[in-house]
Every structure is written in structure tokens, then in C-alpha cells.
Amino acid sequence: MQLFSIALIAVGFVALAWGMPAAHRLATPWDILTAFAALCGLVALLLGTLLAVVPGFFG
């Protein structure tokens, strides 16, 4: 479970770090997708952090 939470944190951070600048840089149809990717990255980062800090939270 710890490996899964670390993977969620890493993937979330990468998606957030890529999606935020790309949402402002890309043209109109693509900026919505990158903003959604940044939002999904934020959710994954927060979920991974929650699972790492409180391992039995959803159990």
C-alpha cells in the first residue's frame, strides 16, 4: 500500500507540474484537457498523501 501511495504522489505531482503551465500555454481546445489533467493530478496527489499519512483511512 505504501508503494501505491508513493506512486500516486509522484504521478499527481508530475501531472500537476505539467498541467498548470500547459493550461496557460496551449490553444483553446487543448487547454481544457490540460486543466483537467492538472485537476486530476491534484486529486491524485492529495489522495496519495492521505493514504501515506493515514494508511487505514479507507479500510
C-alpha positions as YAML, in Angstrom:
chain: A
units: angstrom
residues:
- id: 1
  name: MET
  ca: [0.00, 0.00, 0.00]
- id: 2
  name: GLN
  ca: [2.90, 2.35, 0.66]
- id: 3
  name: LEU
  ca: [4.21, 1.82, -2.85]
- id: 4
  name: PHE
  ca: [0.78, 2.68, -4.25]
- id: 5
  name: SER
  ca: [0.60, 5.90, -2.23]
- id: 6
  name: ILE
  ca: [4.10, 6.93, -3.31]
- id: 7
  name: ALA
  ca: [3.16, 6.23, -6.93]
- id: 8
  name: LEU
  ca: [0.01, 8.35, -6.56]
- id: 9
  name: ILE
  ca: [2.04, 11.19, -5.10]
- id: 10
  name: ALA
  ca: [4.60, 11.02, -7.91]
- id: 11
  name: VAL
  ca: [2.04, 10.79, -10.72]
- id: 12
  name: GLY
  ca: [-0.05, 13.55, -9.18]
- id: 13
  name: PHE
  ca: [2.92, 15.85, -8.84]
- id: 14
  name: VAL
  ca: [4.03, 15.26, -12.42]
- id: 15
  name: ALA
  ca: [0.51, 15.83, -13.78]
- id: 16
  name: LEU
  ca: [0.13, 19.00, -11.75]
- id: 17
  name: ALA
  ca: [3.56, 20.34, -12.68]
- id: 18
  name: TRP
  ca: [2.90, 19.68, -16.38]
- id: 19
  name: GLY
  ca: [-0.77, 20.68, -16.48]
- id: 20
  name: MET
  ca: [-0.62, 24.09, -14.86]
- id: 21
  name: PRO
  ca: [1.79, 25.76, -17.30]
- id: 22
  name: ALA
  ca: [0.37, 23.85, -20.28]
- id: 23
  name: ALA
  ca: [-3.16, 25.08, -19.50]
- id: 24
  name: HIS
  ca: [-1.98, 28.66, -19.96]
- id: 25
  name: ARG
  ca: [0.27, 27.98, -22.92]
- id: 26
  name: LEU
  ca: [-1.80, 25.80, -25.26]
- id: 27
  name: ALA
  ca: [-4.61, 26.79, -27.63]
- id: 28
  name: THR
  ca: [-8.28, 26.72, -26.75]
- id: 29
  name: PRO
  ca: [-9.38, 23.10, -27.21]
- id: 30
  name: TRP
  ca: [-6.27, 21.68, -25.55]
- id: 31
  name: ASP
  ca: [-6.17, 23.97, -22.54]
- id: 32
  name: ILE
  ca: [-9.34, 22.40, -21.14]
- id: 33
  name: LEU
  ca: [-7.78, 18.94, -21.26]
- id: 34
  name: THR
  ca: [-4.58, 20.09, -19.58]
- id: 35
  name: ALA
  ca: [-6.54, 21.91, -16.89]
- id: 36
  name: PHE
  ca: [-8.47, 18.69, -16.28]
- id: 37
  name: ALA
  ca: [-5.18, 16.78, -16.12]
- id: 38
  name: ALA
  ca: [-3.92, 19.28, -13.53]
- id: 39
  name: LEU
  ca: [-7.10, 18.80, -11.51]
- id: 40
  name: CYS
  ca: [-6.75, 15.01, -11.66]
- id: 41
  name: GLY
  ca: [-3.11, 15.42, -10.62]
- id: 42
  name: LEU
  ca: [-4.13, 17.47, -7.61]
- id: 43
  name: VAL
  ca: [-6.70, 14.85, -6.59]
- id: 44
  name: ALA
  ca: [-4.14, 12.05, -7.00]
- id: 45
  name: LEU
  ca: [-1.54, 13.99, -5.02]
- id: 46
  name: LEU
  ca: [-3.94, 14.63, -2.15]
- id: 47
  name: LEU
  ca: [-5.23, 11.06, -2.17]
- id: 48
  name: GLY
  ca: [-1.71, 9.65, -2.18]
- id: 49
  name: THR
  ca: [-0.71, 11.93, 0.68]
- id: 50
  name: LEU
  ca: [-3.77, 10.88, 2.67]
- id: 51
  name: LEU
  ca: [-3.01, 7.20, 2.10]
- id: 52
  name: ALA
  ca: [0.63, 7.69, 3.08]
- id: 53
  name: VAL
  ca: [-0.15, 9.56, 6.29]
- id: 54
  name: VAL
  ca: [-3.23, 7.59, 7.41]
- id: 55
  name: PRO
  ca: [-2.82, 4.06, 5.93]
- id: 56
  name: GLY
  ca: [-6.17, 2.64, 7.13]
- id: 57
  name: PHE
  ca: [-8.30, 5.64, 6.23]
- id: 58
  name: PHE
  ca: [-10.45, 3.89, 3.63]
- id: 59
  name: GLY
  ca: [-10.36, 0.50, 5.30]
...
